[in-house]
């Protein structure tokens, strides 16, 4: 699929054992040593989650753990960075849901007292 097997500088990359995992209920195959992000990209998945406020699709941006755009829910724990987390056999990953933003709509203007 989209996995890099031959790198222009590093040459042919070594084969690694396949690992089965789930993403949003889909059974997928990754490779031992891959990050969640790499395994998802190799399976053709580019949208990792939706923006909390406006629902826009989010994917891999920096791929070095700084931007937090690749946050996913892994085995029930939210906020896991897909670019920094190795894939494991049987891992259950979900993109999560668009979160409500009740505080933004009901925000008090700066300088006003909250009653």
C-alpha positions in Angstrom: 0.0 0.0 0.0 1.6 3.2 1.2 4.5 1.8 3.2 8.0 2.8 2.2 10.0 -0.3 1.5 12.9 1.3 -0.3 14.3 4.7 0.8 16.3 6.8 -1.7 19.1 7.3 0.8 18.8 4.4 3.3 18.2 1.8 0.6 16.0 -1.2 1.1 14.4 -1.2 4.5 14.4 -4.5 6.5 11.2 -6.5 6.7 9.6 -6.6 10.1 6.9 -8.8 11.4 3.2 -7.8 10.8 1.1 -6.5 13.7 -2.7 -6.5 13.7 -4.5 -3.5 15.2 -7.8 -1.7 14.9 -8.6 1.8 13.9 -12.2 3.0 14.3 -13.3 -0.6 14.1 -11.3 -1.5 11.0 -8.8 -4.4 11.3 -5.5 -3.3 9.9 -1.9 -4.5 9.6 1.1 -2.6 10.7 4.8 -3.5 11.0 6.8 -4.0 14.2 8.7 -0.9 15.0 6.3 1.5 13.2 4.6 4.4 14.8 0.8 4.5 14.8 1.0 7.3 12.3 3.2 5.4 9.9 1.0 2.3 10.2 -2.1 4.3 9.5 -0.5 6.1 6.5 0.7 2.7 5.1 -3.0 1.6 5.2 -4.1 4.7 3.3 -5.5 6.6 6.3 -4.6 10.3 6.3 -7.4 11.7 8.5 -6.6 10.9 12.1 -9.2 13.0 13.9 -11.5 16.0 13.6 -10.8 19.5 15.0 -12.5 19.9 18.3 -14.2 23.2 17.4 -15.0 23.2 13.7 -14.8 19.5 12.7 -12.1 20.0 10.1 -10.0 16.9 9.3 -6.6 16.7 11.1 -3.7 14.5 10.1 0.0 14.3 10.7 1.6 17.7 10.7 5.0 17.9 12.3 5.6 14.1 12.9 8.0 14.9 15.8 5.6 15.3 18.7 5.3 19.1 19.0 2.0 20.0 17.3 -0.4 17.5 18.9 -2.4 17.3 15.6 -2.1 13.5 15.6 -3.8 12.9 19.0 -5.8 9.7 19.1 -7.5 7.5 21.7 -5.5 4.3 22.2 -6.8 1.4 24.3 -9.2 3.9 26.0 -6.6 6.5 26.8 -7.1 9.9 25.0 -4.5 12.4 23.8 -2.0 9.8 22.6 0.4 11.2 19.9 0.3 8.8 16.9 3.6 10.0 15.6 5.5 9.2 18.8 3.7 5.9 19.9 4.8 2.5 18.5 2.1 0.2 17.2 1.4 -2.9 19.3 -0.3 -6.1 18.5 -4.1 -5.9 19.3 -4.0 -2.1 19.9 -7.4 -0.5 19.6 -7.2 3.0 18.3 -10.0 5.5 17.6 -10.1 8.9 16.1 -12.5 10.1 18.8 -15.4 12.5 18.3 -15.7 16.2 17.7 -15.8 17.7 21.2 -18.4 20.3 22.2 -17.0 23.7 23.1 -19.5 25.1 25.6 -17.1 27.5 27.2 -16.4 29.4 24.0 -20.0 30.1 23.2 -20.8 31.2 26.8 -17.5 33.0 27.4 -17.5 36.1 29.5 -15.8 39.1 27.7 -12.5 40.1 29.3 -13.0 42.5 32.1 -16.6 41.6 32.9 -17.4 40.0 36.3 -18.8 36.5 36.4 -22.0 36.4 38.5 
